């Protein structure tokens, strides 16, 4: 068991292409960007006020003639 730990300790570690502090910074920036995208779609339903409102009962066919 000690030989396995010694072999694992001797294995060289792979270098990251960015410093370790950059990864959470990128994730935080992506979270802010996605939050801004969500925020930009606020009140979208009220932009379509010219459309007719939905009927109270969608299964009400009183105005249709058979």
C-alpha positions in Angstrom: 0.0 0.0 0.0 2.9 2.4 0.8 4.4 1.7 -2.6 1.2 2.7 -4.3 1.1 6.0 -2.4 4.7 6.6 -3.3 4.0 6.0 -7.0 1.0 8.3 -6.9 3.1 11.0 -5.2 5.8 10.8 -7.8 3.4 11.2 -10.8 3.7 14.7 -12.2 0.6 16.8 -12.1 -0.8 18.2 -15.3 -0.5 22.0 -15.7 -3.8 23.9 -16.1 -4.1 26.3 -18.9 -5.4 29.0 -16.5 -4.7 29.8 -12.9 -7.0 28.1 -10.4 -8.7 31.4 -9.4 -9.8 32.0 -13.0 -12.2 29.1 -13.1 -14.7 30.4 -10.5 -14.3 33.8 -12.0 -15.4 32.5 -15.4 -18.4 30.6 -13.8 -19.4 33.8 -11.9 -19.2 35.8 -15.1 -21.4 33.3 -17.0 -23.9 33.3 -14.1 -24.1 37.1 -14.3 -24.5 37.0 -18.1 -27.3 34.4 -17.9 -28.9 36.4 -15.1 -28.9 39.5 -17.4 -30.5 37.4 -20.2 -33.2 36.3 -17.8 -33.7 39.8 -16.6 -34.0 41.2 -20.1 -37.1 39.0 -20.7 -39.1 40.5 -17.8 -42.5 41.8 -18.5 -42.6 40.2 -22.0 -46.2 39.1 -21.7 -47.3 42.8 -21.2 -45.7 43.8 -24.5 -48.4 41.9 -26.4 -51.4 43.9 -25.1 -53.0 44.2 -28.5 -53.8 40.5 -28.6 -57.2 39.2 -27.5 -57.3 37.7 -24.1 -57.9 34.0 -23.7 -61.5 33.0 -23.1 -62.5 32.1 -19.6 -63.4 28.5 -20.6 -61.3 27.2 -23.5 -63.8 24.3 -23.9 -66.8 26.7 -24.3 -68.0 26.4 -27.9 -71.1 28.6 -27.6 -70.2 30.8 -30.5 -69.5 28.0 -32.9 -72.1 26.7 -35.3 -72.2 23.0 -36.2 
